[in-house]
Amino acid sequence: MGVNEPLLAFSLTKRYPGFSLECKAEFNSGLTAIFGPSGSGKTTLLNCLAGLTRPDEGEIVALGETVYSSAMQRNLPPDRRRFGYVFQDAALFPHLTVWGNIRYGYRLTPPARRRIEPEQLVQLFRLEALLDRGVGSLSGGERQRVALARALATSPNVLLLDEPLGSLDVAFRGIIIRYLKRIWSELRTPILYVSHSISEVMAIAEDMLVLSEGKAVIQGRPSQVLVHPGVSAMADYATLENVLEAEVVSREDGGDLSKLRVGRVQLRALEVRSEPGDVVTISLRAGDIILALEVPSKISAQNILQATVEEIHTTGARVLVYVDIGTRLVVEITPGALRELGLREGQQVYLIIKSTSILVMDAAGSAAPTQ
């Protein structure tokens, strides 16, 4: 892969009765999301890139190598494209143990291409206690961790994920999101992530491609893409949430209230079952955060945080304000509130957050990645 070569570049068409995928884009290294509603062609695109579905025409270039070209009559099989693929339902081999599933792909990978050792994945995903178990006894979160390890054991050039959180309870979503970030930060394996959840995309992706009815709408940074007219019509802003990593600092008020460190600030939250020093994932709806220009007094909210305004985007009757607290948050306000506050980029503001608005997404007693 040359210095300026994209990770993936493609222009392809796939036709079905009543639906046609016609898409052209480039993806670079890192964490890239394909976003769109059900039926927009996300999985079809992923399957074409992986080699599971043959396009009708076009070209796919992966790391400088043409893996599909209708003009050249070239169509490399999936195993020669060196992509790892994790499906929504994990699709583990039922006759193998956890260790057998992880070792399966590793054994099929030529020694010269092995960059990732199974033992490294066992440690990364904290699977030591599960290795001898059958996959039928695993929880949803455990199955996804094993599926990720099995896919990565082939030392893929790219990891393809099709709605990997779609079948998981909210308690396991936070754990898997943290593992996905570690795959890129520690293994440097690029990820192409399919999702219909804008909150998941914002938590994970650095770049996103939006599909609608089989065609690309826009590609770019999530904060910029989110306010595009074609995207705002399909995004569910009512469920827009910040998904953040937080370190448990201490317990207060007899253990009912916990103090969490997020970025450079501390938050107080209820129902945190993890211990001080643990890392958890929290969810905070964009519409549950109140913006103020001054520190309020005599208020019941447990969290008043100083922040800096980074970006302001208006989309219809909603305004999305991105603020910095040592990490990034998105806050939803109305156009009227924007005018009254006179907000501008670079301005210092205060965030008012109730402790009851903070949802801890980790399942109690579940294995979670450590820092």
C-alpha positions, 0 to 999 in steps of 0.5 A: 500500500503506497503512502497516498493509496486508499485502503479501499477504492471502489465503483460498483453496481449490483442489481436485484429486482426492485433494488440497485446498488450503485456506489463509488467511494474511497476509504482510508485507514482507521475506523470507517462507518457505512450508515443508512436505514434498513434496505439502503444497501449497506450489507450488500456493499459489504458483501461485494467488498468481501467477495461474498456477492459478485457485483454486476459491474465495476471495480474494487481495489484493496490496498493497491490490488484489484480484487474485482474488475468486470472489465478485466474479468477478475474476481478474487475469492474471499480468502484471497482478499484477506478481509475479516468478517463478523456478522451480526449473529457472530456465526461461530462454529458450534462444534468447536470450543472457543479456542478451536474457533479462534485457532481455525482461521489462524491455521488457515493463514500462511505463516508468512502472513501471520501478524497476530497471534491467537494468544495475543487475541485471548489476552486482548479480549479477556477470553482466558476463562472461556477457552474450553467452553462450547460456544452454545453456552456463551452470552451475546457479548461473549459470542461477539468477543470470540467472533472478533478474535476469530476474524482477527486471527487470520491477520486481515488487512481490513475487518468488516463488521455488519451491525455487530451490536445489533443483537446485543443488550445495551449492557453489552454494547459499551463493552464491545464498543471499547473492544472495537476501538482497541482493535484499531489503537493496539492492533492497527487493523482498519475497521469498516463498520456497518450500522443504522445507529448514528450514536454508534457511528459517532462513538466509533468512526472517524469517517462515514459513508451514508447510503440511501436507496443504494446510492451514496449520499455523502461521505465525511466526518460524522459531525459534518455529515450528520447535519447534511439535509439528506442525512437529517431526514433519516437520522433519529435525533431523538435517540442521539446519544454520547457514548463515552469511556469513563473511569470509576473514581470513587463511590459516594453517599453509601455507594448509591452515587459514583464519581466518574472521570471523563476527559478532564472532568468528573461526573456523578452517576447512579447505579455504577456497579463497577469498582474504583479504577475500572473503566466503563462505558456511559451513554448520555442523550444529547437532548438531556444536557442543558447549556448555560453561560453562567454557573447556576445556583441552587439547582438539583443537578449533580453535574455542572461542567465547564466546556468549550464550544467547538462546532455549531450546526443547525439542521431544521428545528434542531441545533447540534453543539459540539463541546470539548470537556477533554473529550467531545460531547454533542448537545442538542438545543433549539434555534431559539436557545442558540439565538438567546445564548449567542453561542459561538465557536471557542466560547466557554459554557457550562453543561448541566447534567442530572446524574439520572441522565447518565446510563452505564452500558456495562453488564455487571460482572462482564469482562471488559477491556482494561486500559 
